[in-house]
Amino acid sequence: MAIIAPDTASASKNQNAFAPAKKDSTFKLRRRKTKRTAGDWLLLAAAIVVGVLIAAPFYLILINSFKSPSDYSNGGPLQLPTSLYFDGIGAFWERVDFPLKLWNSFFISATVSIFAVVISVFNAYAIGVGRVRGRTWIVVLFLLANVLPQEALLYPLYFMFKGVGLYDNVWSVIIIFTVIQSAFGTYLLSSVYGTFPKEILEASALDGASRWQILWRVVVPISRPTLSVLLIFFFIWTWNEFLIPLTFLVSNDNQTVPVAIATLQGDRLMDVTTTSASALLGLIPTLVFFLIFQRTLTRGITAGAVK
């Protein structure tokens, strides 16, 4: 019985004959995917315009921080400085004792962000995972706490902290902002923990884990990207707060960077270049903080987008 070997040469020729057709179809498909429509170009142009509008104030602050008062009066705010002038930065640094103000802002912001995240986790774990009664109304109550304007809270908080002896103390501001930020964190995390997979919680309970162990060994590690985003936002939001620190931190040694900039403008009547220098010094720490944790922020925002 004769065995007929397959004609490999003819088979390879047939495959090679179909190869150009496959390449052409792949190339056309890629061209269709990379071809931009009029809507894409319009969206790109709008994004560029928005980016320019956002960058314009930072550009003005940067160029005016290194101008002398005479250079600013002659050339205006839009002209580049003819020579670098550092006396404005030095004057603001010495007048307000900037290292002390920087430490106050950092201590308050870091403490508030850590405390607010921890309290938010506890509250959201009880509401979202524990399924307490009246869960919806509790979440609405936390939402209303974020809607109230700060001006409505000033007098009651002033009267309360004056009575307990915490007025003109950094811990009064820390307590206020911890409550405010944790209210938002509770509202956000309770929605996240409400959709937490029950199978994971049940498996952990079957393995003998207590509720405390489930929280710190299961729930918190899985939700770590979301907690990182909250931590970064709480830090930046607290750093930029002005009204409550202005009301409760009246002494010079307890003031934050935004309060020091505003009070010095009203007290010493700084020129425009020194004001720009103070804004630049107040902006640099938050910018550095954002650049350091930019990757963490991006990972936290995109976490869960792809399963």
Long-range contacts (C-beta under 8 A, 24 or more apart in sequence): 58-283, 60-276, 61-276, 61-279, 61-280, 61-283, 62-280, 64-272, 64-273, 64-276, 65-89, 65-273, 65-276, 65-277, 65-279, 65-280, 66-277, 67-273, 67-276, 68-273, 69-271, 69-272, 69-273, 71-273, 72-271, 72-272, 72-273, 77-272, 85-273, 88-271, 88-273, 88-274, 88-276, 88-277, 89-277, 89-280, 89-281, 91-270, 91-274, 91-277, 92-264, 92-270, 92-274, 92-277, 92-278, 92-281, 93-281, 95-264, 95-268, 96-255, 96-260, 96-261, 96-264, 96-278, 97-252, 98-257, 98-260, 98-281, 100-253, 101-255, 101-256, 101-257, 101-259, 101-260, 102-257, 102-285, 104-170, 104-249, 104-254, 104-255, 104-256, 104-257, 105-239, 105-256, 105-257, 105-258, 105-285, 106-285, 107-170, 108-170, 108-173, 108-174, 108-177, 108-238, 108-245, 108-256, 109-234, 109-235, 109-236, 109-238, 109-239, 110-235, 111-174, 111-178, 112-174, 112-177, 112-178, 112-181, 112-234, 112-235, 112-238, 113-181, 113-230, 113-231, 113-232, 113-234, 113-235, 113-238, 114-231, 115-174, 115-178, 115-182, 116-177, 116-178, 116-181, 116-182, 116-185, 116-230, 116-234, 117-182, 117-185, 117-227, 117-230, 117-231, 117-234, 119-178, 119-182, 119-185, 119-186, 120-181, 120-182, 120-184, 120-185, 120-186, 120-188, 120-189, 120-230, 121-185, 121-189, 121-215, 121-219, 121-220, 121-227, 123-182, 123-185, 123-186, 123-189, 123-190, 124-185, 124-186, 124-188, 124-189, 124-190, 124-192, 124-193, 125-193, 125-215, 125-219, 127-186, 127-190, 127-193, 127-194, 128-189, 128-190, 128-191, 128-192, 128-193, 128-194, 128-196, 129-193, 129-194, 129-196, 129-201, 129-219, 135-190, 135-194, 139-186, 139-187, 139-190, 139-191, 142-183, 142-184, 142-186, 142-187, 142-190, 143-183, 143-187, 145-179, 145-180, 145-183, 146-180, 146-183, 146-184, 146-187, 150-243, 150-244, 151-243, 154-243, 154-244, 154-247, 157-244, 157-248, 158-247, 158-248, 161-248, 167-248, 168-248, 168-249, 168-250, 168-251, 168-254, 169-248, 169-254, 170-249, 170-254, 172-248, 173-244, 173-245, 173-248, 173-249, 176-244, 176-248, 177-238, 177-241, 177-244, 181-234, 181-237, 181-238, 185-230, 185-234, 188-226, 188-230, 189-223, 189-226, 189-230, 192-223, 192-226, 193-219, 193-223, 196-222, 225-296, 225-299, 225-300, 225-303, 225-304, 226-300, 226-303, 227-300, 228-293, 228-296, 228-297, 228-299, 228-300, 229-296, 229-297, 229-300, 229-301, 232-289, 232-290, 232-293, 232-296, 232-297, 232-300, 235-289, 236-286, 236-289, 236-290, 239-285, 239-286, 240-286, 257-281, 257-282, 257-285, 258-282
